[in-house]
Structures are given as structure tokens and as C-alpha cells.
């Protein structure tokens, strides 16, 4: 059973690597990143996360928090607060790209 899970994980990693390679080679990755960035700004996600950063810095103190600590603190919240619609739209765009290649 462990071998099967291990094999499955290796296959999944290989598929991800192939998809990423196609996205990079065609420039689609950059286009999708820009699209995602624009949508996150448009919906206010970026401003909300920026305010959360300021709050964390105020609470911990500017001199007492490192950039790495700040990133560790805000990353889970950032990921959790991306609107489901935006995640779904991005996934749909990736699927369309894969179907067209």
C-alpha cells in the first residue's frame, strides 16, 4: 500500500512538473499570475491583507518582527481569504489551457 501511495505521489509530481513547464514555456503562467493579481486587487483582498500586515506589525512592534516572521504570520490568512470565485476562475482558466494544448 505504501508503494502505491508513493508511486501515486511521484506520478502527481511528474504531472505537476509537466503542467508547470507548459505554463512557463507558453507564457501562460505569467498571464495567469497577472490576471490573479488584478482580480485580487479588484476585490479588495490585497488591501485587506495589507491592513492585516500593518496590524501584525503594530502588535509585535516594528523592531521586533522580521520579514520572514511577518510572511509566516500572514501567509495562512492570505491563502484562506482568497475568494472561492477567484480560485474557481483560475482553475477553470488552467483547465482550458490544458485542453487547448
C-alpha positions in Angstrom: 0.0 0.0 0.0 2.8 2.4 0.9 4.4 1.7 -2.5 1.2 2.5 -4.3 0.8 5.8 -2.4 4.5 6.6 -3.1 4.0 5.8 -6.8 0.9 7.9 -7.0 2.8 10.8 -5.3 5.6 10.5 -7.8 3.2 10.5 -10.8 1.3 13.5 -9.4 4.6 15.4 -9.0 5.6 14.5 -12.6 2.3 15.7 -13.9 2.6 18.9 -12.0 6.1 19.5 -13.3 4.9 18.9 -16.9 2.0 21.3 -16.5 4.2 23.9 -14.9 6.7 23.5 -17.8 4.0 24.0 -20.4 2.6 27.1 -18.5 6.1 28.6 -18.4 7.1 27.8 -22.0 4.0 29.3 -23.4 3.9 32.4 -21.2 0.6 31.3 -19.8 1.9 31.3 -16.2 2.8 35.0 -16.4 -0.6 35.8 -17.9 -2.4 33.9 -15.2 -0.3 35.5 -12.4 -1.2 38.9 -13.8 -4.9 38.0 -14.1 -4.9 36.7 -10.5 -3.1 39.8 -9.2 -5.6 42.1 -10.9 -8.6 40.1 -9.6 -7.2 40.2 -6.0 -6.7 43.9 -6.2 -10.1 44.5 -7.7 -11.9 42.5 -5.0 -10.0 44.3 -2.1 -8.1 41.2 -1.0 -4.7 42.9 -1.3 -5.8 46.0 0.7 -7.3 43.7 3.4 -4.1 41.7 3.6 -2.0 44.9 3.7 -4.1 46.2 6.7 -3.6 42.9 8.4 0.2 43.2 7.9 0.1 46.7 9.5 -1.9 45.3 12.4 0.6 42.4 13.0 3.5 44.9 12.8 1.8 47.2 15.3 1.0 44.3 17.7 4.5 42.8 17.6 6.5 46.0 17.1 8.4 47.1 14.0 11.7 46.4 15.6 10.7 43.0 16.9 9.4 41.3 13.8 11.4 40.1 10.8 10.2 39.9 7.3 10.3 36.1 7.5 8.1 36.2 10.7 5.7 38.5 9.0 5.4 36.3 6.0 4.9 33.2 8.2 2.2 35.1 10.1 0.2 36.4 7.1 0.5 33.6 4.6 -2.1 31.3 6.1 -4.6 34.1 6.3 -3.8 35.3 2.8 -4.4 31.8 1.4 -7.5 31.3 3.4 -9.1 34.6 2.4 -8.7 34.3 -1.4 -12.4 34.3 -2.6 -13.6 30.9 -3.8 -14.9 32.5 -7.1 -11.3 33.7 -7.9 -9.9 30.3 -7.1 -12.5 28.6 -9.3 -12.0 31.0 -12.2 -8.2 30.4 -12.1 -8.7 26.7 -12.0 -11.1 26.9 -15.0 -8.5 29.0 -16.9 -5.9 26.4 -16.2 -8.2 23.6 -17.4 -9.0 25.5 -20.6 -5.3 25.9 -21.2 -4.6 22.3 -20.7 -7.4 21.2 -23.0 -6.1 23.5 -25.8 -2.5 22.1 -25.6 
